[in-house]
């Protein structure tokens, strides 16, 4: 799950970077980005593994 969160954060940063590169005025601030994100939210990563098969995927 930790790696999924890292990917999610990287996607957010990349999305903001791309919005900033498309802006003709200046960079997109985090406040502006949060407003855009509120209108178009990213779905949070989830793991859908049946509990009965959890042992198969567990790495010890």
C-alpha positions in Angstrom: 0.0 0.0 0.0 2.9 2.3 0.7 4.1 2.2 -2.9 0.5 2.9 -4.2 0.5 6.1 -2.1 3.9 7.1 -3.5 2.6 6.6 -7.0 -0.5 8.7 -6.1 1.6 11.5 -4.8 3.8 11.4 -7.8 0.8 11.6 -10.1 -0.5 14.7 -8.2 2.8 16.4 -8.5 3.0 15.6 -12.3 -0.6 16.8 -12.8 0.3 20.1 -11.1 3.5 20.4 -13.1 1.5 19.9 -16.4 -1.1 22.4 -15.4 1.7 24.9 -14.6 3.3 24.3 -18.0 -0.1 25.0 -19.7 -0.8 28.2 -17.8 -0.1 31.3 -19.8 0.0 33.6 -16.8 2.4 31.9 -14.4 2.7 28.7 -12.3 -0.3 27.1 -10.8 -0.1 27.4 -7.0 -1.0 24.6 -4.7 -4.2 26.5 -3.6 -5.3 26.7 -7.2 -4.4 23.1 -7.8 -6.5 22.0 -4.8 -9.5 23.9 -6.3 -9.0 22.0 -9.6 -8.5 18.8 -7.7 -11.8 19.4 -5.8 -13.6 19.7 -9.2 -11.8 16.7 -10.8 -10.7 14.4 -7.9 -8.3 11.6 -8.4 -9.5 8.3 -7.0 -7.5 7.0 -4.1 -5.7 3.7 -4.7 -7.3 0.6 -3.2 -6.3 -3.0 -3.1 -9.0 -5.4 -3.8 -7.8 -8.8 -2.6 -10.2 -11.4 -1.2 -9.4 -12.2 2.4 -9.3 -15.9 1.5 -6.4 -15.3 -1.0 -4.5 -12.8 1.2 -2.0 -15.5 2.3 -1.1 -16.1 -1.4 0.1 -12.5 -1.8 1.7 -12.0 1.6 5.5 -11.7 1.5 7.3 -12.4 4.7 
